[in-house]
Amino acid sequence: MAQIKVYYDRKGNTLTVWLGNPQDECICEETGDEVVLMKDAAGQVIGFERLNFSVGLSEPLGVAFEASAV
């Protein structure tokens, strides 16, 4: 079963989303929009990180997921 992992680092102001296995990370590429793409050895995107992402201290971070049938 595919798993998506979401990490929010309040202290570092980053939101990291893994679409694949984090251990397969081989290279990172900054897009210039405060987004870093993490890629495997084949160059496939397996995750991304949003820099300078913050949520108010009293606000919880909600995550919604929706999948469509193909």
HELIX and SHEET records of a PDB file:
HELIX    1   1 PRO A   22  ASP A   24  5                                   3    
SHEET    1   A 5 LYS A   5  ASP A   9  0                                        
SHEET    2   A 5 THR A  14  TRP A  18 -1                                        
SHEET    3   A 5 VAL A  45  LEU A  51 -1                                        
SHEET    4   A 5 VAL A  35  LYS A  39 -1                                        
SHEET    5   A 5 ILE A  27  GLU A  30 -1                                        
END                                                                             
